[in-house]
Amino acid sequence: MRIVLGIVLWALASVLAAQERAISKQVVVAAPIEAVWQAWTTREGIVSFMAPAAEIDARVGGAFHIHFNPYGEPGMKGADDMRYMALQPPSMLSFDWNAPPHLAQVRQQRTFVVVRLKALAPESTQVTLNHSGWGEGGEWDLTYTYFERAWGSVLGNLRKRFEQGPMDWTEWLARLRPPPASAATPK
């Protein structure tokens, strides 16, 4: 009996250890699935809820560059140089993703995001986001914690976009805008 119990416990531990650490978020959006698809696959759509600037080429291998700081140096604007990995209109898209610039040790590596859309009614879409591919320890744990919060905000903004209209990035951009060169130089 002890041997059987030991085997069962070992098998259970193996299954649990093999499970991938992932972030999973979900939101219901008051919009048709096609409109939500456009929000994730066009520059105008991304700017309407996720970031003030983007370069989008919705095809496998196409650009999914999300610029949270459009004034940043190349490579420091946000999710620079990300790519769509799969597109199955209008129900699934995936893209690679990286850590924010302040987490430089893991920024050069990539994680993976899958977004699934499901029409619940003609004007209601369920959006499920899964983010996986995480390392462990150090900056990986900090990055995981960062995105555990960030993806909730992104999906909340997506819901608001369809309830209240597109995001207004004016104040955000004003905080990020570098001072004019003459103001930065002491006289």
N, C-alpha and C positions, 0 to 999 in steps of 0.2 A: 504494500500500500504506500509506503514512504517513497519507494522508487517512482511509482506512478505520480504521486503528488509532486515529487521533485521534477519530473519531466514536464508536467503541466505548468509548474511555476517557471521553469526555464523557457518553455515555449512562449508563455505570456510575456515574460521579460524581453525575449527576443523580438516579439511583435512590437511591443511598446518602444523599444530602443530603435527599431527600424523606421518608426513613424517619423516623417519629416516635420520639423518645426515649421509652422506656417501661420500667417495672419489671415483670418477670414472675416470679412465684413459684408453686411448686406443692407440694402435700403430699397424701399418701394418709392418709385418716382411717378408723379402724376403726369405722364406723357406716353404717347404711343411708342412702341419699341423702335420704330424707324427713327423717331426724333432723338431718342436716347443713343441709338447707334451713331447718328450724325454728331452728337456731342463728343463721342469718343474718337471719331475718325476724321474730323475736319479741324483746320486751324481755328475757324470761328467757333466751333463747338468747344474745343479745349479752352479757349480764351473766355468763353461764357461761364465757366465754372472752376477751372483748375489753376490757371496761371495767366499772367498778363501778356505773354508772348509764347509762340510755339512755331515749330516747323513740322508739318505733318504731311506724310506721303503714305496714305493708307493702302499699302500692299505689303506682302511678305518681304521683309528686308528693307522696307521703306522707313524713312525718318519718323521717329516719335520723340522729337526734341522738345522738352517742356522747360521753358525759361521762366523760373520764378523770379530771377533777377536779370532782366534783359540788359542791364548796364554792366553786368559782371564781365570779367575777362573771359575769353574763350576757354571752355572747360570748367568754368566756375559759375555758370548761369543757372544751374539746377540739374535737371536730368538731361545732360548734354549727351549727344551721340547715342541715344537709345534707338532701338529698332523694333518694328512690329515683327513678331515671330509667326503669328497665325491670325487669319481673319476668316470667319465663317458668318457672313452677313445674314440676318441681323442679330445673331444669337451669341457669338463668342469672338473675343479678340484676346491676343496675348502680346506682351512686349517684355523686353529686358529692362532692367532698372538698376540704378546704382545708389550708393550712399550719398548724403548731402556733402558739400565741399568741406565742411568742418570735421568730417570723419575720414580724413585722408588715407589712413591705413587700409581701409576696405573699399574706398571709392573706386579704385581701378578694377574691382571685380564686379560681377553682375549677379543680380537675383532675377526672379521671374514672376511676372504678374499675369494672371488669367482673369478676365472679366467676362461673366456670363450674363446675358439678358434674357428674361422670360416675360412674355406678355401675360399679364394677369387678367386684363380686360382691354378694350380698345384704347383707353386713356390711362392705363396703369402698367408699369413695367417694374419687375423685380430685378435689381442689379446685385450680383454677387461677385465680390472681388476676393481672390486668393493670391497671396504673395508668399513665395517659397524660395528655397535655394540658399538658406542662411548658413553661415559658419557659426562657430561657437566661441564664446569668451571675448574679452576686451571690447574693441570697437564693434564687433559683430553684435554683441548684446546691446550696446548703445544704439546701434542702427535699427535693430529689431524693435526696441522700445520706442524710438522716434517714429517709425512707420506704423506701429500699433496705434498711436495717436493720430498721425497725419492722414492715414487712409480714412479714418472716421470723419475727419474734417472735410476731406475731398468729397466723400459720398454725401455728407450733409450739404455741401455747396452745390452738388449736382441736384439734389432734391430742391433746394432753394431756387436754383436757376429756373426750374420749371414752375415753381410756385410764385416767385416774385420777379423773375426776369434775370437777364445776364448780370454777372458780377461787374461792379464798377471798380476798376483798379486804380483810379486816380490817386487816392490817398496812399495806397500801397506803393505806387511808383514814386510819389513825392518823397516818401521816406527813404527810398533806395537811390534816388537820383543823386549823382555825385555833384558837389558844389562846382560852380563855374571855375575855370582855371584861375581867373583873376582873384577870386575869393580865397583860393587855397594858397596863394603866394603872398607871404608877408611883405609889406611895403616898408 
